[in-house]
Amino acid sequence: MRKLILFPILLFAFSSGAQIVTDDKKAEKETDSPKEIKEPKEKSGFELYFAASPSYTYRTLAPNDNIFGKELGQREDEKAAWTTSFAAGIRNQINKNIIFELGLGYSSNRETYDFTETDSVYRYINTYRHISFPIRIAYTYGDDISFYGGIGVMPKAFLSLKREVTTLDINNDESTEEIIVKEKYNFFVLDAMATIGTRIKLNPNYGIFAMLEGRRQLTNNYSEQGPYIRKPYSLGLNLGIQIYL
């Protein structure tokens, strides 16, 4: 009778011990198994860019060769001036070395005139302002630090001419008047541009770029009824950040 009672107790003890050993080994295997490592998400080849372009701007200017033309007069003494343009857009890596860019921005160019004597001041700044649509095709070479060379065109839509005129008032103090002009200017004009510089990849998500850029307007600022043929040009920098998508 004792043997019959003892046998089930031993069988139960053996089964429990075997289950504990099995569970411990299973736990050890789960602990020793390597954790799953997530692969970084592959980039799409697209990137966003945001740029500022401080530039030294001037123009060629000649009388219009029709009945509306005027002599240049004091405009022959106008000087070049610095101004800053801005743009944002998207780039697409077509292949390892070729990039296509399309953007939207604000573009400006400027000229100044300054006549100052002891009892006479006549000074003005003309700023021609446009919405711009830069389009480029660029060649790049390198990885984290890469060479960049691009050419393109930039259609522009005319916003206005801001004219800031400074003279002396009746108290012999300088007074500046701001005038906005929209008449007798072409609404659409076109620039050609060339860019060369470098792009620096800081990490897998974003980078920076620094470039030299030259622009030349191919079409006249003035309409057919305007007094002059004006075509601005500029040389400056193109600085900004790029975000890899």
C-alpha positions in Angstrom: 0.0 0.0 0.0 2.8 2.4 0.8 4.5 1.6 -2.5 1.3 2.5 -4.3 1.1 5.9 -2.5 4.8 6.6 -2.9 4.9 6.0 -6.7 2.4 8.8 -7.7 4.3 11.2 -5.4 7.7 10.5 -7.0 6.1 10.7 -10.5 4.6 14.1 -9.7 7.9 15.4 -8.3 9.8 14.2 -11.3 7.4 15.9 -13.7 7.5 19.2 -11.8 11.3 19.2 -11.9 11.4 18.4 -15.6 9.0 21.3 -16.3 11.1 23.7 -14.3 14.3 22.7 -16.1 12.5 23.0 -19.5 11.1 26.5 -18.6 14.6 27.7 -17.4 16.2 26.5 -20.6 13.5 28.2 -22.6 14.0 31.4 -20.6 17.8 31.2 -21.2 17.3 30.8 -25.0 14.9 33.8 -25.1 17.5 35.9 -23.1 20.4 34.8 -25.2 18.6 35.4 -28.5 19.8 38.7 -30.2 17.3 41.6 -30.3 15.9 42.6 -33.6 17.8 45.5 -35.1 15.7 47.9 -37.2 17.3 48.9 -40.5 17.3 52.6 -41.2 14.6 53.6 -43.6 15.9 54.0 -47.1 15.7 57.5 -48.5 13.5 58.3 -51.5 16.1 60.3 -53.5 14.0 63.5 -52.9 15.1 66.4 -50.7 13.7 69.8 -49.6 15.9 72.9 -49.7 15.6 76.4 -48.2 18.0 79.0 -49.5 19.0 82.7 -49.0 20.9 84.5 -51.7 22.7 87.8 -50.8 23.8 89.3 -54.1 25.5 92.3 -55.6 23.1 93.5 -58.3 23.3 95.9 -61.2 21.8 96.2 -64.7 22.4 97.2 -68.3 20.3 100.2 -69.3 19.6 101.8 -72.7 16.9 104.0 -74.2 14.0 102.2 -75.8 14.5 102.3 -79.6 10.9 103.5 -80.3 8.9 106.6 -79.8 8.6 106.0 -76.1 12.4 106.0 -75.5 14.1 108.6 -73.2 17.7 109.7 -72.7 19.3 108.2 -69.6 20.2 111.5 -68.0 21.1 111.1 -64.3 20.4 107.3 -64.6 23.8 107.0 -66.1 25.2 107.7 -62.6 23.3 104.9 -60.8 25.3 102.4 -58.8 25.1 98.7 -58.0 23.7 97.6 -54.7 23.3 94.5 -52.4 20.0 92.8 -51.9 18.8 89.4 -50.8 16.5 86.8 -52.4 15.0 83.7 -50.9 13.8 80.4 -52.3 12.5 76.9 -51.2 12.0 73.9 -53.4 12.5 70.2 -54.0 15.4 68.3 -55.5 15.2 64.9 -57.2 18.3 62.6 -57.5 17.8 61.4 -61.1 20.9 59.2 -60.8 24.2 59.1 -58.9 25.4 62.4 -60.3 22.5 64.3 -61.7 19.9 66.4 -59.7 16.8 68.1 -61.0 15.5 71.1 -58.9 12.3 73.0 -58.9 11.6 75.9 -56.5 9.5 78.9 -55.5 10.8 82.1 -54.1 11.2 85.9 -53.8 13.7 87.6 -56.1 14.9 91.2 -56.1 17.5 93.4 -57.8 18.5 96.9 -57.0 20.1 100.2 -58.2 20.9 103.4 -56.3 21.6 107.0 -57.0 23.1 109.5 -54.6 23.5 113.3 -55.1 24.5 115.0 -51.8 25.8 118.5 -51.3 25.8 120.9 -48.3 22.3 122.3 -49.0 20.9 119.7 -51.4 20.2 116.0 -51.2 18.6 113.7 -53.8 19.0 110.0 -53.1 17.0 107.0 -54.2 17.0 103.2 -54.1 15.0 101.3 -56.7 14.2 97.7 -55.8 12.6 95.5 -58.4 10.6 92.7 -56.8 9.4 89.4 -58.3 8.0 86.0 -57.4 10.5 83.5 -58.8 10.4 79.9 -60.0 14.0 78.6 -60.1 14.6 75.5 -62.3 18.0 73.8 -62.3 19.8 70.7 -63.6 23.0 70.0 -61.6 25.9 67.7 -61.6 27.2 66.5 -58.2 30.3 64.4 -57.3 31.1 63.0 -53.8 29.3 61.6 -50.8 29.3 63.4 -47.5 31.1 66.4 -49.0 30.2 66.8 -52.6 31.0 69.2 -55.5 27.9 70.9 -57.1 27.6 72.6 -60.4 24.3 73.6 -61.9 22.7 75.7 -64.7 19.1 76.7 -65.1 16.5 79.3 -65.8 14.3 81.3 -63.5 10.9 82.6 -64.7 9.8 85.6 -62.6 6.4 87.3 -62.1 6.7 91.1 -61.4 5.3 92.3 -58.1 6.3 96.0 -58.0 9.1 98.5 -58.0 9.7 99.9 -54.6 11.3 103.4 -54.9 12.7 105.0 -51.8 13.5 108.7 -52.4 15.3 110.9 -49.9 15.3 114.7 -50.0 15.6 117.6 -47.6 12.4 119.0 -46.1 11.6 122.6 -45.2 13.6 122.2 -42.0 16.6 121.0 -43.9 16.2 117.5 -42.5 16.4 114.4 -44.6 13.0 112.9 -45.4 12.4 109.6 -47.2 9.3 108.8 -49.2 8.4 105.3 -50.3 6.7 104.9 -53.7 5.3 101.7 -55.2 5.2 101.5 -59.0 3.5 98.8 -61.1 2.8 100.5 -64.5 4.9 100.1 -67.7 6.7 96.9 -66.5 6.6 93.4 -68.0 4.8 91.0 -65.8 6.8 88.0 -66.9 10.6 88.0 -67.3 13.3 85.3 -67.5 16.7 84.8 -65.9 19.5 82.5 -66.8 21.7 81.3 -63.9 24.8 79.3 -63.1 25.7 77.9 -59.7 28.9 76.2 -58.4 29.8 75.2 -54.8 29.6 72.4 -52.3 27.0 70.4 -50.4 27.8 68.9 -47.0 25.8 65.9 -45.6 25.7 66.3 -41.8 23.7 63.2 -41.1 21.2 60.9 -42.9 18.4 63.5 -42.5 19.8 66.9 -43.3 22.8 68.9 -44.6 23.9 72.3 -45.7 25.2 73.9 -48.9 27.2 77.0 -49.8 27.6 78.2 -53.4 28.5 81.0 -55.7 25.7 82.0 -58.1 25.5 84.4 -61.1 22.3 85.5 -62.7 21.4 87.4 -65.9 18.0 88.6 -66.9 17.3 87.8 -70.5 14.2 90.0 -71.1 13.5 93.6 -70.5 12.0 94.9 -67.2 10.0 97.5 -69.1 7.1 97.0 -71.4 7.1 98.1 -75.1 5.7 101.5 -73.9 8.5 101.9 -71.3 11.3 104.5 -71.7 14.2 102.0 -71.3 15.6 98.6 -72.0 16.7 97.3 -68.6 18.3 93.9 -68.0 19.7 93.2 -64.5 22.5 90.8 -63.5 23.9 89.7 -60.1 26.7 87.8 -58.5 26.4 86.5 -55.0 26.0 83.5 -52.7 23.4 80.8 -52.4 23.3 79.4 -48.8 20.9 77.1 -47.2 19.9 73.7 -45.7 18.7 70.5 -47.3 16.4 67.9 -45.8 16.6 64.3 -47.1 13.2 62.6 -47.6 
